[in-house]
Amino acid sequence: MPPSIITLTQLGKTYSRGHATVAALRDVNLDIWPGDFCAFVGPSGCGKSTLLHLIAGLDTPTSGDLLLNGRSTMNLTSSEWTAIRRDTIGIIFQDFHLVPALTAEENIALPLMLRGDAGRAVAARVEEVLDLVGMRARRRHRPGELSGGEQQRVAIARAVAHRPRLLLADEPTGNLDSSQGGDIMTLIRTLAKASGQTVLLVTHSHHAALNADYIWAMQDGRLQTRTEASSLVTL
């Protein structure tokens, strides 16, 4: 078996709220293997988004250790985390986070240009991912001219444009209706499996979670139970 892509050891995160301390994540131990599609579910405040943000380097743990590809991230600088995200991590947000003034193709080109790609290499890859997400005909439209589902397709294209090994999806269907949400989850799973990406999904949606290989239920900042998605029946 290949080494884990993510290893969490006693990972914890606390926040100060005035004189009180809030534990958002408590002693999480977890291994994620290359090619896994894992969903985290649970009520608001259970720690699932905090967990994703720590893995993305968007927040820092209070305790424990987080290894990416066998390397501890505890002492990484902000610039080192930026380089990791630029090269190996793609992130899909609930609110899309597209740049309003840029067209769809310009938004998709951003991560490629930030890592130093230019010219025909960028144009060819943008063309490729536009086709993958079915947005070629809307390539020159800005976010305000696109539907929610179309904006999320562009956001997915941007997240996978630099061929990241790890794809993090934080409530990617949260602002979409059930039909659009189903289409987006099918797209994420299809793209991830075709490229061998590892996917971590945070969601409130039972139907979205069923696209994963397995599902972790969270409560009060802890992992509770792991369930194989194939064993669950869609209600």
N, C-alpha and C positions, 0 to 999 in steps of 0.2 A: 504494500500500500504506500502511495506517495506521502510525504510529510504534510501535515496540516497547513493550510494557508493562513488560518487564524487560530491562535491559542490564547484563551483567556484564563488567568489564574487568580482566584480570589479578587476579581476586579470589583472595585467599589467607587461610588461617586456620591459625595454629600454636598449640599448647598447650605449656605447660611441665609436665614430669613429673619432679620433682626437679631433677637437673642436666641432664636431657635435654630437647630440644625436639622435639615431634612435629608434623609437617606434616599436618593433616587435610584441607586443600584447597590445591591448587597452581595458581596462574595460570590460573584458569578464565575463558574468554571465551565469552559466549553471549548471543544475543538470543532472547527469547520474544515472540511476536506475539499480539495480542488474539484470543481464541477457540481458541488452541492447546491441545491436550491432550498433555502431554509426560510420559513416564515416565523415571525414573532407576533403573537396576538395577546390581547389582554385589555383591561379597562384603561381609560385615560389616567395618566399618572403612575402606571405600573412599572415604568422604566424602559420600555422598549425603544422609544426614540432616543433616550439618553444613551442606551447601548449602541445604537447605530452611529450616533454622533461621536462617541469615543473611538469606535473602529475607524471612522473616517478622519480622525484627527481634528475634528471641529471643536472638540472639548477635551479636557485632560482629566484622567482618573485621579481620585483621591488616594486610592490604595490598590494593591495588586499589580499585575503585570499583563500587558497586551503584546503578543508577538505576532508579527506579520511575516510570513515565509520564514519562520524560525528566528527572526530578529526582534529583540525587545525594542519597544518604541518609547520606553519611559523617559529617556533623556534626549529625545529628538528635539531639535529646534523647530521653530515655525517654518523656516525655509526648507528644512528637510521634509517636514510633513507636506509642504506645498509640492515638492518634487515627487513625493510618493503619489499624491492625488493626481498630479499631472501625468504620471507615467503608468500607474497600475490600478487606479480606482475611478469608477464612474458613479455619479450620484444622480438619482432622479428624485425630485421634490414634489410634494403635493401641490404647491403653488407655481410649479413650472420654472420660475426664476429665469425666464428668458429676458434678454436685453430688449426693451421696447423699441428702441430706435433702429435695431438691426433686422434684416430680413431673416427668413428661416434658414437659408443657406449660410448667411453670415454668422448666425448664432451657432450653427453646427461647426463652422470653421474655427471658432474661438479656441477650443482646447488644443487643436492642431497647431495653430499659430503661436499659442503660448509656449509650446514646447519647442518651437523653432522651425516647424515645417513651413514650407512656402511653395508658391507657384503651382505647377501641375500636380504635384503630389497632394496638395490640399484639395484642389478642384476635383481630382479623381476620387478621393475618399468621400468628399461631400456628396458627390453624385451617387456613389455606391450606397451610402447610408440613407439618402433620400429615397432611393428605390426600395431599400429594405423596409422602411416604415411607411411606404406608400404616399410620400409627400412631394414627389417631383413636380406635380402640377401647381403646387402652392409655394414653391421655393422662394419666390420673390415677394411673398406677402410678409408683413410684419405681424408680431403677436396679436395686436389689437384687431387685425383683420381675420384672425383664425378662431375657430370654435375651441372649446376647452379640450376636446379630444384631439384636435389637430395640434394644439399647442403642446400637449403631452407627447404626441408622436415626435415633434421636433425636439423636445427635451430628451426623449429617449435616444434619438439619433445623435444628439450632442454628447450624451453620456457614453455612448459606445463608439464614437468616431475614432478615438485614440486607441481602440482595442484593449480596454482595461481587462485585467484578469479577474477583478472583483467589482461587482455591480451592487450598489446599495440603493434600495428603493424605499423611501419614506412616505407612506400613504399615497402611492402614485395614482390611486383611483378616488381619493377623498373628495375631489372637486368635480367628479364626473357622474353622469347618471349610470344606471346599471348596465345598459347596453354598451356605452362607451367604455365603462370600466372593464367589462368582460373582454372587449376587443383589445384594450391596452394590456391586460394581463396575459392574454394569448400571445400578443406580440412580444412581450418581455420574455416569456418562457421560450418561445420559438427562437428568438435571437440568441438567448443565453445557451440553449442546448446546442444550437448549430455551431457556436464558437467555443464551447467548453468553458464558459464563464461560470464563476461562483457567484450566486445571487443571495443577498440577505434582504428580505422583505419585511417591513413593519406595516401592519394593517389592522384596522378594526373590522374589515370585511371577511366574513366566513368564506364567501365565494372566491375572493381574491386569494386567500390563504390556501385554498384547495389546489392552486396551481403549483405549489411548492412540492418538494419531495417529502418533507417532514415539517411539522409545526411544533414550535415551543410555546406553551402557554406561560405567561408571566403574571406575577402578582406581588405587589409591595416590593418591587425592585429585585425579585428573585425569579430564577427559572423554576417552574413547577413541574410540568409534565411534557414529555416529547411524544408526539403521535405521528405515525406514518399517514400522510395525506390520503394515500390510496385506500386506507381502512375506513375513511369517513364517507358518509353518504350525504350528498347534497339535498338539503331539505327544500 
